[in-house]
Amino acid sequence: MTDTKDSLRNTVQDYYTKAAQRSNSCCGPAEFYNPDILNNLPDDVANFSLGCGNPITAADLQQGEIVLDLGSGGGLDCFLAAKAVGETGKVIGVDMTSAMLERSTNAALKMGIDNVEFHHGYLETLPIEDNSIDVVISNCVINLSPDKNKVFLEIFRVLKPGGRISVSDIVSNGNIPEEMLQMPVCRIVQVSS
C-alpha cells in the first residue's frame, strides 16, 4: 500500500509542479469569490487558483485567529485569510509541492504580507503543533490524499478545542465518466476513495 500512496503522491506533485510553473490556472477564482476581494491582489495571485470553491466565506474568519490552509498551492486562500484575521492573526499554508511553496512565498514577499507563512508537509502528517489552530481551511485538496482518514485525524489533532473547519472539495458517490478517469489527478481520486 505504501508504494501506491507514494505513486499517487508523485503523480499529484508532478501535476501541481507543472501547474505552478504556468501563469494561468484551471479555475477562475472570480467564479467563487466576490470580485471586490480579488481587486487588491496582483493579477498573478488573483487569477491563479486550482480550487473548486471558496472556503474563506464559509469560515467566517475573525481578527486574531490562527488559520491553517491545507494544500495552500499558490497562496490565494492564505492571502485572503490573512486580510480577514488581520495583523493580530496568522495564516499557515502547508503544501507538499516545492514549486507551489516557492510561488506562494514569493507572492507573500512581493505583497509585503507578513502574517502568512508556508511550510512543506503532507496532509496526513501535518508539521503543526497539537491544539494550535482556530480554523482549518482547504480548497479541493483533501480529495487528492491517499489516506483521507489520516487527514481528518490530523485536522482534529491540530485544532484548538472549539476550533472549526471550512472545506470546499469534490465528492462523488456515483460513477465518474471514463474520460475523466483518464486524467492523472482523477485517477488518484478514484484509486484513493
C-alpha positions in Angstrom: 0.0 0.0 0.0 2.9 2.4 0.7 4.1 2.1 -2.9 0.6 3.0 -4.1 0.5 6.0 -1.8 3.9 7.2 -2.9 3.0 6.7 -6.6 -0.2 8.8 -6.0 1.7 11.5 -4.2 4.3 11.6 -7.0 1.6 11.9 -9.7 -0.1 14.8 -7.7 3.2 16.5 -7.2 4.1 16.3 -10.9 0.8 17.7 -11.9 0.9 20.6 -9.5 4.5 21.4 -10.1 3.6 21.9 -13.8 0.6 24.0 -12.8 2.7 26.2 -10.5 5.0 27.0 -13.4 2.1 28.2 -15.6 0.8 31.7 -15.4 -2.8 30.6 -15.6 -4.9 28.1 -13.7 -7.7 25.6 -14.3 -10.3 27.5 -12.4 -11.5 31.1 -12.4 -11.3 32.5 -8.9 -13.9 35.1 -9.8 -16.5 32.3 -10.1 -16.1 31.6 -6.4 -15.0 34.8 -4.8 -16.5 38.3 -4.6 -14.5 40.2 -7.2 -14.0 43.1 -4.7 -11.7 41.0 -2.5 -9.6 39.9 -5.5 -9.1 43.5 -6.8 -6.4 44.3 -4.2 -4.3 41.4 -5.3 -1.7 41.2 -8.1 -3.1 39.5 -11.2 -0.7 36.6 -11.0 -2.2 35.8 -7.5 -5.8 36.8 -8.0 -6.1 34.8 -11.3 -4.3 31.7 -10.1 -6.5 29.1 -8.4 -6.7 25.3 -8.6 -9.5 25.1 -6.1 -13.2 24.2 -6.6 -14.9 26.7 -4.3 -14.5 29.3 -1.6 -13.7 28.1 1.9 -12.9 31.7 3.1 -16.5 33.0 3.1 -17.9 29.9 4.9 -15.1 30.1 7.5 -16.3 33.4 8.8 -12.7 34.3 9.9 -12.3 36.7 12.8 -9.5 39.1 13.7 -6.7 37.4 15.6 -7.4 33.9 14.6 -4.8 31.3 13.5 -5.7 29.7 10.3 -4.2 26.6 8.6 -4.7 26.1 4.9 -4.3 22.5 3.7 -2.7 22.3 0.3 -2.1 26.0 0.1 -1.0 26.0 -3.5 -0.3 29.4 -4.9 -1.5 31.0 -1.7 -4.7 32.8 -2.8 -6.8 31.5 0.1 -3.9 32.2 2.5 -3.7 35.8 1.4 -7.5 36.3 1.6 -7.5 34.7 5.1 -4.5 36.9 6.2 -6.6 40.0 5.4 -9.5 38.6 7.4 -7.6 37.7 10.5 -5.6 41.0 10.5 -2.2 41.8 11.9 -3.0 40.0 15.2 -3.9 36.8 13.3 -1.7 34.3 11.5 -2.1 32.1 8.5 -0.1 28.9 7.8 -0.1 27.3 4.5 1.0 23.6 4.1 1.8 22.1 0.7 3.8 19.1 -0.5 4.8 20.7 -3.8 8.0 22.8 -3.7 7.1 24.8 -6.8 3.8 25.9 -5.2 5.6 26.8 -2.0 8.1 28.9 -3.9 5.3 30.6 -5.8 3.3 31.4 -2.7 6.3 32.5 -0.6 7.5 34.8 -3.4 4.0 36.3 -3.7 3.8 37.0 0.0 7.2 38.7 -0.1 6.1 40.7 -3.2 2.9 41.9 -1.5 4.6 42.5 1.9 2.2 40.2 3.7 4.0 39.2 7.0 1.2 37.3 8.8 1.4 34.3 6.4 4.0 31.5 6.4 4.3 28.5 4.2 5.6 25.0 5.1 6.4 21.9 3.2 4.3 18.9 4.5 1.8 16.3 3.9 -1.9 16.5 5.0 -1.6 13.0 6.6 1.3 14.2 8.9 1.0 18.0 9.3 4.0 19.9 10.6 1.8 21.7 13.1 1.6 21.6 16.9 -1.4 19.9 18.6 -4.3 22.2 19.6 -2.8 25.3 17.9 -5.2 26.2 15.1 -8.5 28.1 15.3 -9.7 27.4 11.8 -8.6 24.8 9.2 -9.5 25.6 5.6 -8.9 23.6 2.4 -9.9 24.1 -1.2 -10.2 21.0 -3.3 -7.2 19.2 -1.9 -8.4 16.5 0.6 -9.8 14.5 -2.3 -6.2 14.1 -3.6 -5.0 12.5 -0.4 -4.2 8.8 -0.5 -5.4 8.5 3.1 -8.3 10.8 3.9 -9.0 9.3 7.3 -5.5 10.4 8.4 -6.1 13.8 7.0 -9.2 14.3 9.2 -7.4 12.8 12.2 -4.6 15.4 11.7 -7.2 18.2 11.3 -8.7 17.3 14.7 -5.2 16.9 16.2 -4.2 20.5 15.3 -7.5 22.2 16.0 -7.9 24.0 19.3 -10.9 22.9 21.4 -13.9 24.6 19.8 -12.0 25.1 16.5 -13.7 24.7 13.2 -13.1 23.6 9.6 -14.2 25.1 6.3 -13.6 22.8 3.3 -14.5 23.1 -0.3 -14.0 19.8 -2.1 -15.3 17.3 -4.6 -17.0 14.1 -3.5 -18.7 11.5 -5.8 -20.9 8.6 -4.8 -21.6 7.8 -8.4 -19.7 6.7 -11.4 -17.1 9.0 -12.8 -17.1 9.4 -16.6 -14.4 7.3 -18.3 -12.8 10.4 -20.0 -12.3 12.0 -16.5 -10.8 8.8 -15.1 -8.1 9.0 -17.7 -6.9 12.3 -16.4 -3.9 11.7 -13.9 -5.4 13.6 -11.0 -8.8 12.0 -11.4 -7.2 8.5 -11.4 -5.9 9.5 -8.0 -9.3 10.4 -6.7 -10.8 7.1 -7.9 -8.0 4.9 -6.5 -7.8 6.6 -3.1 -11.5 6.9 -2.4 
